Amino acid sequence: MGSGLSKIRHSKPHDKSYGSTSQANTGVVLEPAAPVAQISSPEPVRHPLYTILGKPYEDVKCHYTMGKELGRGQYGIIYLCTENSTGRQFACKSVAKRKLVSKTDRDDIKREVQIMQHLSGQPNIVEFKGAYEDMRFVHIVMELCAGGELFDRIIAKGHYSERAAASVFRDIMNVVDVCHTKGVVHRDLKPENFLFTSNDENAIMKVTDFGFSFFFEEGKVYREVIGSAYYVAPELLRHKYGKEIDIWSAGVILYIILCGVPPFWAETQLGIFDAILQGDIDFDSAPWPTISSGAKDLVCRMLTQDPKKRITAAEVLDHPWLKETGKASDKPIDTAVIFRMKQFRAMNKLKKLALKVIVENLPTEEIQKLKEKFTEMDTDNNGTLSYDELKAGLAKLGSMLTESDIKQYMQAADIDGNGTIDYIEFITATMQRHKLERFEHLYKAFQYFDKDNSGYITVDELETAFKEYNMGDDATIATIKEIMSEVDRDKDGRISYDEFRAMMKSGTHLRAVSSRSLAHVVTIRRRKIFS
């Protein structure tokens, strides 16, 4: 399930054991509003003996037997694998070298391996087993974390106290402290990257994704905009940052754990960035009046706008509220927090499905040009666009977008998270939102959900629709029932058209995950705040 927004640079493989899916996106235009850096040409094909990892080729299958697929992303696939010598199960992330089209891509994979090896063995950090490379793939073997995501565990319990929240957050901050002590900035801290090793009650929580991490030098300023929108620090958006960005991201996670929604949100990605830069934190809405002053003090210190004044990882761990023998209360946090957390994770999935239904029913004349563009880009005629096809197609259209922009578009448009963009996803991403929200389109989508033509959508009808699009699982279906009670304003146990329309056009009340678009990326580059 998705709770994060688009990564500002590129996506990662995901499934219930290793990450999360992306969210809906609308309002994209293919032509940039203003020129940005020219896309670099693909580099020449390397000699067959050229290695990314800098060591001889080695067949991973000599050491591990590959099992079922666990997840799939833009660059590779994660498999369950069994160590031949011991019978122990691990996860293997297999990255197709043909998809590593630039030096940056290859350096990213090499650095990810180096950092995992550097940090392996530390508490709350996934165990690194080894990296292998052959002619076609780079394989990264790591500890299997099959116990689900942080929020899944919290939601499953149904209730928790500030003390329980502090206990979980200590593990998160231990990761940050270890990373910073060992010279690493994680740069993409978010709940989806914290997984449990098993479903056991006492399973250990570990961070699993170091794809955006880097070795830092004290005092050096870094400028690359990268991360996941809800969690990025203001100085990262201003292209001047250091290790302090991890403290900010962790502070956002703590805020969500305590109240169920992110501190900075909006209906667009650009709006989220504006809110982050503004830095106004809501401590007035429920449940904050019942949250202790110690918890609020820690959140404030972590979400301080000036990174030089922001609390350090060591200082966070020494905060009176967070200490194991500290002041965190045993009093249960309002159960409404769990409900909001479910909404935050699942509401946008309903919107995504509705948008897909709308696109499938759009008149041919409205989408003919976009259909032609899709067909031109789909050079292998398999009905989907790979990253390479998208990049080449945009270049032919005269796009001046950077690789980072294209990768963000890929992430944002890939609704089902399978690493490619199908026709429906392409149209959904490129149609202007106001067109998708016309009365006739919204009503057709409503009629699709309303299977019995009763004029109302029931829980069973929503479940049926999700399953028809292969977007449903037990956790999502259970959450839909919670969402129904929010969308169903008159509490008659069903959704009318007016209620459906209000849900599609708003979303701010539930703080649903924002729409994302390529247009936003281009606009961001033009704004003074990023100069």
N, C-alpha and C positions, 0 to 999 in steps of 0.2 A: 504494500500500500504506500501511497505517496504522501509525504508531508512536506517535502522540501520543494523549493522552487527550482528554476533552472540554474545549473552551475554556470558560472560566468565564463568558463572556458571549455571544459569538455566533460562528458558523462563517464560513468563507471558501471561495470556490470552490477546487476542487482537481483535479488530475490529475497525470500523471507529469511535466509541465513546470511546474505551478504548485500544489504543495502535496500533501496526502495525505488519505486517507480516515479516517473515524472508526472507533472500535473498538466492541466489543460492550458491551451494557449490560443489566443485569437487576435485579430486586428493586425496581422502581419502584411507588409507589402514587400515585394521582392526587391524593388528599386530603392537604394539608400537615399535618404533625404539630403545627404551631403557627402562628398568624396571622403573616403578614409584610406588607410594604407592599402596599396596594391597587393593582391594575393600573390604570394611567392609561387613560382613554378615548381612542379614536382621535381625532386632531385633525381639524378640518374640512378638506374638500378644498380645496386651494389654487386660486387663479385660474390658468387655463391658461398665463398668461405668467409665473407665478412660477417662478424658477429656483433650483436648489440651489447651483449654482456661482457665481451672482451675475453672470452674463454672458449675452448674447443667445443664443438657440437657434442651433445650427449642426449641419448634417447631416454626421455622420462619414463617410458614404458619398461625399461630395464629395472626400474626401481618401484614403480607403482602401476597398479591395474586401474584403468579408468572405469568409472561407473556412470550413474545417471547424471544428467545435466541439472545443476542447481540454479543457474541463473545465466542471463545473457545480456550483454551490453554492446555499446558502440564498437569497442575494440576487441572483445573476446568473450569467451564462455567460461563459466565456473563449473567444474565437475566434482562430483564426489569421487575420491580415489582411495585405494587401499594399498598400504605399504606392503610390498611382497615379502619382506623379511620378518615383519612382526604381525601383520594382519590389522594394524591400526588404521583407522579411517582419518583422512585429511581432506582438505579442499584444494583443488588445483585450478588456478586461473590461467587459462590458455589464451594468449594474445596473438592474433594473426599478424605476422610481420608485414604483410602486404597492406594492412590498414595503418601502419606507422609511416605515413607518407612524408613527414618532415623530420628534420633533425631534432626539433623540439619534441615530437612524439617519441622518438627513440631515446632521447635523453631522459624524458619523463619516466619511461619504463625502467631504464637502468638505475635512475635515482631512487625510484620506488623500492627496487630490490635492495639497494645499498642501505636505505633507511630502515627497512624491515629487518635486515640482518643486524644493523647497528643497535636497534632497540629490542630485538628478540630476547626473551628471558626476563624482561622487566614485568612487574605486576600490571595487570589490566591491559596488556598489549599482546595482540595475537602472536602466537609462536610461529616463527619463520622456520620452515624445514629445509628449503633449498630452491634453487632456480636452475632451470635447464633450457637449452636452446637447440633447435634443429633448423633445418632449411626453411621451414614454414612458420614455426611458432616459437614464442618465448613462454615457458611454463613456470609459474610461481606456485610452489606447494606450501601450504600454511595450515595452521590449526583449524579444525572444523568447528565453527560456532553455529550450532543448530538449534539454539534455544530461543531464537527470536529477538526482535529489537527491544530497546529500552522501553518505549512507549507501549508496546504490546504487553510487556510484563506488568507495567503499572496498571494498564486498563484491565488486564485479566484478574488482577487482585481486587479491583473494584473500590478500594479505599486505601488510604495511607495517611501518615502523620508527617509533620514537619521533620521529626526525628528520622523517619524512614527516608524522606526526601534528602535529608542531609547525608545519610549513609550512602545512598546511591551517588550523590553529587561528590562525595569525597573520592570515590573511585574515578570519576571523571577528572577531577582536579589532580589526582595522582598521576594520571596520564599526561596532563599538561605539564606538571612539574617535572616529570621524568624527561619528557621531550625537550623542554627548555634547558634543563640541566645538561643534557647530552647534545645541545646545539642544534635542535630540530624545531622548526615551526610546522605545526600540523596543517594549518590554513583551511581546513574544511571540517571543523568540529560541528556536528549536528547529531540529533538523536539517532538517526538511521545508521550511523557509523558505530554505534555502541551495541554490541550483540552479546548474548549469553551463550556460554559454551554448551549448555544442554538445557533441557526442560526441568531439570531438578530444581527444587526450591532453593537450594544453596549454591546454585551454579554461579560461576564467576563471570562478571561482565568485562568485556574486552573491546578495545577499539580495533577495527579491522582494515580500514582504508587509508593508505598513505600516498595515494596517487597524486595529491596536490602538495605534499610536504616537501620541505627543502632544508638543507643545512644553512644556518644563518651565521652571520658575523655580527657581534655586538657593535652597535653604533652605525651599522650600514643601513641605508634606506632602500627599501624594495618598492617596486612600482607596478608590477603586473597585477591587473584586476582579475581575481580568480576566487571561486568559492560558491556558496549557495546563498541566495539573496537574503533570506530572513536573518541569516547569521553573520553577515559580513560587517566588519567594523567601519566606522566613518572614515578613518584615515586610509583604509584600503581603497575606498571610493575616491579618495583624493590622490591616490597613487603615491603615497608616502607613508610607509608602514614598516613595522618590525614585529618581533615576537608577541607584542601586546595584543595583536589581533585575536590570538587564541583565548585570551582572558575575556574579551568582549563576547566572542562566540559562546564560550562556556556560560557567561552571564545570561545570555539569551536563553540557553537551555534551562538554566535554573529558574528563570522567570516562567517559562512554559510549564515546568514541573510543578511549580507552586500555584499556577492559576489556569493552565490548560490552553492558553493561546500565546502567540508571540507578542513581544512588547511593541514592535514596529511593523505595521501592516498597512495595506492599501489594496485597491482593486487592480493596480498595475504594478509591474516591477519597478518602473520609474518612481511611482508613488511610494513604494517601500523604501527605496533609496533616499527619497526626500525625507521620509519620516525618520530614518536612521540618522541622517545629517542634522535634522532638527533636534533629535535626542530627547523629546518629551516622553517621560515614562508614566504610565497610568497606574497609580496606587489607590485610586478612588473607587473603581468598580469592584464588585464582588469577585473573588473572596478576599481582596486585599485588606479591608478593614479588620478582618479576623486573623490575618497573618501577623506574626510577631515582628516587632521593630528590628530585631536582630537579623531576620531573614531579609527584610527590606533594605537594611543598611548594607548587607553584603551585595545584594543586587545593584544598588546604587554605586558602590565602589567599583564593581566590575564593569558597569555600563557608563563609566565616566568618559565624556567626549575626548578629553585631552589624554592621549596615551601616556604621556609623561607623569600624569597624576593618577593613572589607573593602578589599582592594586596588583601586585605580582602573584604568581602561582603559589609561592611559599607563604605569602601573606594571607592568601585566601585559605590555605590549609590551616593557618594559625588563627583564623577568625573565630571568635567565641561561639558563634552560631554553628559553625561547621565541625568543630573539634568533636572527637568521639565522646568525650565527657563534657560536651558543651551545653549550650542553653536551648537547643532546638526542642520544641514542645512535643509531647506525646499525644496531644489533642488531635483527633482526626481532622484533616483538611476537608472542607466542604465537598461532598460527593459530586456537586455540579462541575467541579474541575475535571473529573473523569469524563463526564458527558461532553464538555467543551473540547477536551482532548480528542475524543472520538470524532466530533464534528470537524475539528481542524484537520484530521487525517483523511476523512472520508467524504465530506460534502462535495468536494470538487470532482470526485469520481462520478457522481451523479450528473454534474454539469457536463463533464467530458462526454459521457454517453449521449446526453441530449444533443450536444453539438455534432456528434457523429451522425446521429439520426437526421438532423437538419441538413447536413451536407449531402447525405444520400438522397434527399428529396428536393434538392435545389433544381430549378429549371435549367435545362441544358444551356440556354443562351447566357445565363448568368455566369457559368463556369467554363464555357467553351475555351476561352483563351488560357485559363489556368490548366485546363485539361491538356491542351496542346503543349504547354510548357513542361508539364509533368512527363508527357510522352517523349518529348525531345530529350529530357534529362535521363530517362530510363533507358540507357543505351543497351543494356543486356535483355531488355524486354521481359523482365521477370515480375513486373508489377510493383516493385518497390525501389526506392532510391537509397543507395549506399552513401556513405560520406563522400567517397571519391566522385560518384555521379553528381551529387549535389554541388560539390565544389566546382567541378568542371562545368556543370550547367549554369551556375551563377556567373562564372567567368565569361561564358559565351554571351550571356545577357548583358555584359558590360558592368557587372557588379565590381565595386572596389572594396568589398568587405574583407576584413582580415580573417585569418584562419580561426582566431578566437571567436569572432562573430559567427562564422559559419558553424563552428562546433556548438555554440550556444543555440543557434537555430535548430540544429540537429537534435539536441537534447530536448528543446522545448516542443518541437513538432512530434517527436516520437512518443505518442500517447501510451502505447502498450509496452514501451521500453524494450523492444526486441532488437534495437540497434539499427533499424532501417525505418524509412518513412513510406507508408503505403499511400495510395491515392486519396483515401478519405482523410488521413492525417495531413497530407499536403494541402488539400483544399481548406480544411479546418484552420490550418495555420496561416494561410495566405488571404483568405476572405476577410474583408473588413468587418469588424464586429457588429456595426450598426446594421449591416445587411443580414447577418445571421440572426439578429434579434427582431427582425420584422415580424409583425403579427402573424402573417400566414405561415412563416417558417416555424415560429414557436408553437403554433397551434397544431401543425402537422407532427411535430415532435411529441406534443402532448397526446395526440391521437395514437401514436405508436405505443406509448406506455399504457394507454387506456385500452387494453385488449378487448374488453367486453362492450366498449362504446357506451359506458354508463355515464360518461361525463366526469368521472373521477378516477384517480390512480390509487390503487391499493398497494399494500406492502407486497402481497403475492405477485402483483403485476410488475412491480419494480424488480423483484427477485428474478422473475422470468426474463425480463429485458436484459438484465446484467448477465445472466447465464447465456443468453442468445449471442451476446457479443464476447463471450469468454472473459468477462471482466469481473466475475463474481467468485468469491471464496467465502468460507464460513464466517471469517472475521468481518468481511465487508458487509455481508448480508445482515449480520447481527447489528452492525452499526447503522445500516439503512433504517432499521426500525427506530433507532434513536433519532435519526434525522427527520423521519416522518413527523415526529411529535413537534419538531420545530417549524417545519414547512407547513404543517397542518394547523393553521392559525385558529380555525374555529373548533378544533379538537373533536371533529366528527369521525376520526379514524381513517381519513382518506384525503387526497390532495385534489382540489379543484383546479380549473385552468388558471384562475386569478392567482391562486397560491403558487402554482407552478411558475407562472410568468414573473411573479415577484421574486421567487428564488433565483431564477435565471438572470434577472436584471440587477439584483443587489449583491448579496454575499458579504457585505461589510458587517452586518450584524453578527454573522457567524465567523467573521474573520477568515473566510475561506481563502485558500491559496490563490494568488493573483493570476490573472492572465499574463502571458508573456509573449513577446513578439520581437521579430527582427527589427521592426521600426523602433522599438524601445532601445535596442542596442545602439542603433545609429544616433538616435536622439541623445542618448547619454553622452556620446562622444562629443556632442556639440555644446553641451551645457557648460556654463562657466565653472560650476562646482568641480568639474573634472579637469580643469585647465591647470 
